[in-house]
Amino acid sequence: MNNRAITAQQENMTEGKTYLPHQDMLGGEDAKRKLAVSLGMKVLNDLSEKAPSDELVSKVPYAFVKKHLVLPIEMKNDQCLVAVSDPIHLEPIEDLKHMLECEIETIYTPKDALLLAISTCYDRENTTASQLIEASKKQEAEEGEVPIYDLLDLSKERSPIIKILNLILREAIQQGASDIHFEPTEGGLRIRYRIDGVLQKRHTPDQEFQAELLSRIKVMAKMDIAEHRLPQDGRIKLRMGSREIDFRVSTVPIVHGERIVLRILDKGTLLLDLEKVGMPEKIQRELMRLISLPEGIILVTGPTGSGKTTTLYSCISKLAKEDTNIMTIEDPVEYNLKNIAQIGVRPKIKLDFSRGLRHILRQDPDVIMIGEIRDVETAEIAIQASLTGHLVLSTLHTNDAPSAITRLVDMGIEPYLLSSTIVGVMSQRLVRRICPTCKISYTPEAEELKNLGLQHVEKLYKGKGCSACFNSGYRGRQGIYELMPVGNQIKRQIVKSPDSVALRQTAIESKMSSLLEHGAKLAADGMTTVSEVLRVTRGIQED
């Protein structure tokens, strides 16, 4: 249906020959779809197979299609097919007619599908960060040893740097990186991405780009660009198509300049569903039982980057209801959660975990989440909160679940208080998944099976390495878990002796499934490799 037909139909509607569109528009996507059908428009729910040509995309600015939610799809016989999310919004159609110099035919597409298609179409920049850096090097060499800059024309000096940084950020997001490391070295700047928990070298721009790139990051993060002697922290908020992405920025001065690390906080990849994180059904059921208790302390342990905060977020998301007051104190607040009061630690104004926790207790909470128990004062307040009828969730840095009890006793907490307040401790790690594109089977050696405690397994799996996984053999990550509910046997052992080895033995006797056992099952099922399981469980002794 072309724009003339839509105009005629709209004129008829205003004369009372049919219903008023804006009354129906209040109903959302269903009402828009009905309106589109009544106007004789075709409906296309998915644009994934309707990729417009680069030439067509280049004629229409991204800002225009994003603002008006219209997307040219294809040219046919001097007529352009355009996807729209609003059947009666005609102004951008007229503008498109002049831009493309042709007649327009519109089809209706739901807003979410259209936004996804826009993001895909306008994310086609073929230039990679490496290519742009290399091109800049060549240009520098061609212009001579001493380049001459026009000081009044700042755009020529800054545009290449801005473009390089934007490409680096976009490339890291597309490759699923969790962190970007900018590391000044004697020979220049080294840029590495942490993908699936492992650092991978990506770019090495020359030293002349170092100062400008790092200054650009500091400007975006609203840091003091004149301060190079002290560490600084900041945040960057960017939009990539329909995705909102935050970057947590940290700088520290080192010998060769300032080292900057960007932690990527992509809300689009945050999974807050315990049913979908790969947790074994038995552990999931037990964890759901623990978080449904009215009081007590639940601890999640593991090293940095093992997904502890995501597990806690998943738990409190399950508990978030109209009749429940949930409050958190974190350092920093990584993701904003709906209907949950979140407090960020601010050391500069002396708002630390212990002080914030005291004030949270005056806010009549039902559930409290503490980002991390770091000192005895925070631990004591958490125990007091538990004893006065609150459910407390927190994290602790220990190798396994039983070691959490030992760590708290080492801090100075009395064992009898722990036995009466802690209801469960979960330890977790993240292992890399085998890349499905290059996955191959092989016959394992006896030593491999022995290390994982596997028997009668005829074949295991590994990744050969391909372009899809950047030749690593892995793509994506999967959690491995062990959960130690604190029952009567564990409680007696805590009071008797909080030694981690004795506690672990008691927990295993109580049928606790260990991290290594869960990892071994994943390896046997072909989801990960033996070396990956052993890498993340190193330092945990199994009896």
N, C-alpha and C positions, 0 to 999 in steps of 0.2 A: 504494500500500500504506500503510495507516494505522499509527499507533504500536502499536495493540493487536495487529495481525497480526505486527509485528516482535517484540513481547514474547513472543508465543506461539511464534514460530519460534525465538527465542533460548532459550526454556525447553526446547524439544525438543532443541536442539543440546547443551545442558548435560547432558541425560540420555543422551547417547551415540548418538542416532538419526542424527546426521550428523557432519561434521567440526567441530573446534574452530575458531572464527573467528580467534582471535589467532595461531594458527600460520600461517594463510593471509595474515593482515594484514602479516606480515613481508615479503611480496613486493612491496609498494608499490601503485601505482595499479592495475596489472593484477589483483592479488589482491583489492583492494577492489571493483573492477568485477565480478569473478566472484562475490564474496560478495553484492553488491547484487542481481545477477541471480538467485542461488540463493534469496534472500529474497523474490523476486517484485517487486522495485522496478524502476521504469522508469529508464532511463539517458539523460541529456541532456548531451552533450559541450560544447555551446555555449549560453550564456545571453544572447547579444547581442540576440536577438529576443524575449526574455522580460523586458521591463522592468516592474518592479512600479510601482504608482501611488505618488505622493508621500504619500498618506494612509497607505498600508500601510507604507512605509518609516519614516514618522514615529512609528509605534507601537512600533518595535523599535530600541533604541539601537545606534549603530554599534559601541560597545565590545563589546556582546553578540555580534553577528554575527561580528565579527572574531576574538573569542576562541574561539568554538565552531564557526566556519566553517559557518554555516547562513544561508540567505537566503530570506525569504518571497517568492514569485514572483507569485501571483495568488489572488484569492478566487473560489470557485465554489460556489454553493448552501450557504453557511454552512460551507464547508470551505476551508482554505488550503493551497495547494501550496507546499512548502518544499524548496529544494535543499540537500543535505547532502553533505559529502565523506567522512563516516565512517558507513557503513550501520548500525552497532550502537551509536552513541553517543546514548543516549536521553534523558539528563537535560535537555539544552537543548530537546528537542522538548516535553517536559512543561512547561517554563517558557514556551515559545512558546504553548502551548495556553492558558495562563492570561493571557498578555499580549494575545492576539488574541481570546480568548473564543470559540474555535471548534475544530472537529476539524482535525487535521493530516494531510495526505498528503505523504509524502516521495518525492523522486526523487534519484538519485545523479548528482553532477556532479564531475568531477576537480578537485582542489584549485586548480590554476593558473587554470582557467576561472572557478571560484567566486570567487577573490580578485579577479580582473579585474572581475567583475560587481558585487562589493561596492564596489570603488573607484568604479565608474561610478555606481551607485545613490546612494551617499552623498556624491557630489561634485555635488550639484544645487543648491547654494546660489545662488539667483537674484540675490541682492544682490551687486553689484560693488563694488570699492573706491571708485569714484567716487560711487556712490549712497550708500554709508555715510558717506563724508566730507561729502557734501552734506546728508545727514540730520543729521549732527552739527552742521553750521553752522546749520541751521534751529532745532535744539533750543537751541543756544547763544543765538540771537537771541530766541527766545521766552522764555527764562528771564531775560533782562535783561542789562545791561552787566556787572554784577558777580555772577557765579555764586557760590552758597554751597555749599561741600562739607562733608560729614560726614567729619572726619578719621579717625574710627574705622572707617568703612566704606570700605575701600580698593577693594572690588570695583566699586563704582559709578564710581570714577574711572578704574580701569585697564581694565575689561572692554572699553569701546569702542575703546581704543587697541590692545589685544591683537587684537581682532576685525579692525580695519582692517589691521594689519600682516599677520595671517594671510591675509586676502583678497588683499593685495598680493603676498605670496610665492606664493600658489597661482595667482593670475592670471598672474604672470610665468612660472611653470613651464608652465602650460597653453598660453601663447602662444609657447613655445619660446625664451624669452630666455636669454642667456648671462650677463648682468650686470644688476643693479639699482642705479641711481644715486640716492642721497638727497642732494640738493644744496640747502643753505640759501641763500636769496637775501634781498635787502632786503625783498621783499614777502611772503615765506613760503617754504615748502618745495616744491621742484620734484622730481618723481619721474620718472625716465626708465628705459626698458628698452632693452637692446641686443639687437635681434632680427635674426638673419642678418647680424651684423656692423655694423649701423647703429643709432645711438641714436634712440629714438622717445619723444616726450613722452607721458606717460600721466596723471599726477595733479598737482594743485597744492593740497594742503591748506593751511589758514591757518597763520599763524606760531605760534598757541597750541598746535598739535599737534606742532610741531617737536621741542621738548625731550623730550616723552614718547615719541614714536616712536623717536627716536634713542637714548634711554636704554633702551628696551625691547630694541632690537637689541643694544646693548652688554651688557645683562644676559644675553641668550640666548647671546652669543658669549663669555661669561665674561671680559669686559674690566673695567677699572677705570672705573666710571661717574663717579667724582669727578675723573678726569684729563681735562682738556679742552685742555691746552696741547701735548701730545706725540702723535705718530701711534701707533696701536695696531693690532695684528693679532690675529685670532681665528678661530674656526670654529664653525659651527652645524650640528647634525645633526638632520634632520627626517625624518619618515615621512609619505608621502602615499599611502594605500592600501597596495598591495604594493611601492611604490617607496621606496627609501632615497635621500635627496638631501642632499648636503653643501653648505654655503655657506662660502666663504672670505671673511672680513670684513676690510676695511681702513678705518681712519679717519684723516683728516688735519685739523688745525685750519685754518680759513680765516677770512676777515674776518667773515662773518655766522654763524659757528658751526662745527660739525664736519660735514665731508663724509664720507659713508659709502658705500662701494661693496661690494656683495655679488656675488661670482662664484659662479654656480650650477654645481655639479658633480653632474650627474645620471647615476648609473651606468646607469640604464635606457636612456639615449640614446648611451652610449659604444659606438662601432663599432670593434672591433679586428680587422678582416678586410680585408686588402689587396685582396681580390677585389671588395669591395662599396663601396669609397670613391670609385669613379669614376676610378681611375688607368688611363691607357691601357695596353693589354695589353703593348706593346713595353717601356714603362718599367717595368711591374710585373715582367716576366721578368728584365730587367736588374738591378733592385733585389734580386730574390730571389737572383740569382747573386752579387751583392756581399755580401749578409748571410750567405751560406753560406761565405764565405772564412774561413780560420782566424785571420787577423790583418789589421790595417789599420784606417784611420779612415774612417768614413762620416759626412758632415755633412748636416744638413737646415737650410736657411736660409729666411728669410722674416720679415715683421714680426710683432709680437705679435697673437695671435688668428688666425693663418693655419693652425693645425692641425699644427704641427711636433711637439709632444709626442705627439699622437694617432698620427702616423705612426711615431714611434719606438716607442711602446707596441705598435703593430701588428707591427712588425719583431721585437721581442724576444718577443712572444707566439708568433710563428712558430718562434722558436729555443728556446722553453722545453721542455726534455725532461729526463728523469730523469738523463741523463749529462752535462748541461750546467749549469754554475754561472753564473747571471746575477745581477749586482749593479748597482744604480742609485744615483746621488746626485742629488737634485732639490731645487729651491727654489720652492715646497714640493712634497711628494708629493701630486699631484692625485688620483690614483686608485690604490687598492690592488690589485695584481695577484697572482694565485695563483702560488705556487712561485717567486717572485722576491724577492730580498732588496733592500728599498728603504730608503735613508737620506735623511732630510730635513735640509737645511742649517739650522744653528742659530747665527746670528752672535753671540748673547748669550754663548754658551759657547765661542766661537771655533772652531766647527765649520763651516768654509767648504768650497768645492768642492775646493781644493787639498789641505787637510788630510784631508778625508774620502777623497779619491782615493788618497792615500798609504796609508791604512789598508785600503782596498779591495784594493789590490795584494797585501797580505799575507794575504788571504782566499782565495787560489788561485782567482781567477775565470777563466772562459772568455770571457765577454762582459761589457763594462762600458758602461753608459749614463750619460752626464753630461748633466744638465739643460741646461746652457749653458756654452760656453767664453767666459768674460768677461775673463780676464787672461792674461798671458804665462806665469805659473806653472802655471795649470791646463792651458794648451796644451802646455807642455813635458812635464808628467807624462803627458798623453794620448799624446803622441808616443813617450815612453819606454815606455809600456804597449804601444803598437802594435809597437815594435821588439823587445819581449821576448815576442811571440807572443800578444797579446790582440786581440780584435775590439772596437773602441771606436766607439760611436755617440753623437753629440752634436748640439746645435743652435748656430746662429750667426745674429746679426742682420745680414744683408746683403740687398741688393736682388735679386741673382740668383746663380746657382751659381758662375760664374767669380770674382765679387767676393769669395767666401769665402777664396780663396787670397791675394788682395791684402790682405785684412783681417788674416790671420794673419802675413803678412810685415810689415805695419805694426806689429803687436804686438811684433815682434822675433824671430820664428822664421826660421831660415835656410831659403832656398828648397830646398836639396838635401834637407833633412829632410822637407819637405812632399812633394816628388816621390817619396820612397821610402816614405812612410807612408799618405798619403791615397789611397784607392782609388775614391772617388766622392763627388760633391756633388749634392744634390738641392735645388732651390728650389721653393716652392709658395705658392699663394694660394688663397683661398676666394672664389668668385663666387656671387652669389645666383641661384637658379633662377627662371625665369618661373613665376608662379602658373598651374597648369593650369586653374583655374576660369575665369579671365578672360583667357586667352591669345588674342591676335589676331595676324594676319599683316599685313605692310605691305610696300610696295615701297621698298627702301633707296635712299638717295641715293649718288651716286658717291663723295662724300667719306667716307661711312661705310665703304664697301667698301675704299677706299684705306687708311684708318687701320688696318684689320685685315689688309690684304694679301689680300683675297678678290677673286675674279674670277668672272664668269658666275653670280652668285647673284641670282635673280630676286625672292626674297622672304625677309625676316627676320621675327622675332617679338618681341613685347613684351607686357607685362601691362597691361590697361586699368585695373585697380584694382577691388577688390570687398571685401565684408565678410570673406571667408575669408583675405585677405592684408592686412587693415587698410588697404586702399586704397593699398598700396605697389606692387602689381604683381609682387611677388616672394614666394616661399614656399619655404624650405629653401635649402641651400647645396651647392655642388659644388666639388671641388678642381680646380685646374689645376696642372700640374707641368712641370718640366724637369729632366732628369737628365744630369749630366756625368760619365761614367765617366773616370777618370784613366788613360788608356792611354799608350803610348809617346810619341805626338805631344804630348799635354798635358804629360807629364813633361819633355820637352825644352824646351817653351816656359816652364815654371815656372822651370827652372834658367837659361834664357836671359834671360827677362824676365817677372816675375809681374804685369805690367800687365793689368788686368781687360779692357780693350778687345782687346788682343792675344790673351788667353786665350779670350775669347768668340769671336773670329774663328776661332781654331784649333778650338774645340769645334764650331762650326757647320760647318766644313769636315769635321769627323769625324762629321757627320750627327746632331748633337744637335738635338732638337726643342725649340723655345723655349716659354716661358710664353705668349707672344702667339699662337704657332701653335696651341697647344692650346686657348686661349681662343677663337680665331677658328673653330676646328672646332665647338666647343660652340655658338657663336652661329649658325653655318650650320645646325647640327642642330636649332635651336629650343629649346635648353636654357637659354640665357641671352641677354642683350642686348649690343649693341655697347658701349653706355655703361658697362655693368658690367665688361666685360673691360678697357676702357681705364682705368676707375677704379682697378682693382687692379694694373695693370701700368704705371701712371704712373711715370716716372723710369727705366724700362728702355729703353735705346737699342737699336734693331734696325738692323742693317746691311742 
